[in-house]
Amino acid sequence: MNKKKNNKKGFDNEKYVKTQIETIKKRIKLFDNKLYLEFGGKLFDDYHAKRVLPGFELDSKIRLLKELKDDTEMIFCINANDIERNKIRADIIISYDMEVFRLIEFLRGVGITINNVVITLFNNQQG
């Protein structure tokens, strides 16, 4: 049986980025004070998403953030329990607290300002 190779991508990255930017900008306008959004997953090296979403580009979230940088303030959050347990990001063997520094440095390098880092669930842990 002769099968034709299907070159269609399962994920339209350009549509994703455009739609996300438009939707986030609309949501920002709905609030007088601040709108807080959480970006799940990895910001610029999400190889899992690239593997499971053919067509997903690794810089998708960075493109979103760059487009929104003049209208938003970025705050990084890290769980105090992850710092205390020295939780490791297994794919690149780096602790979560060091990952925050790595991300801040990367984002500053592409022109995105990080204003604050918040340690969540802090309960007088020993550091």
Secondary structure, DSSP 8 states (H G I E B T S, - for coil): ---------SS-HHHHHHHHHHHHHHHHHT-SS-------S-SS--HHHHHHSTT--TTHHHHHHHHHTTT--EEEEEEHHHHHTT-EETTTTEEHHHHHHHHHHHHHHTT--EEEEEEET-SS---
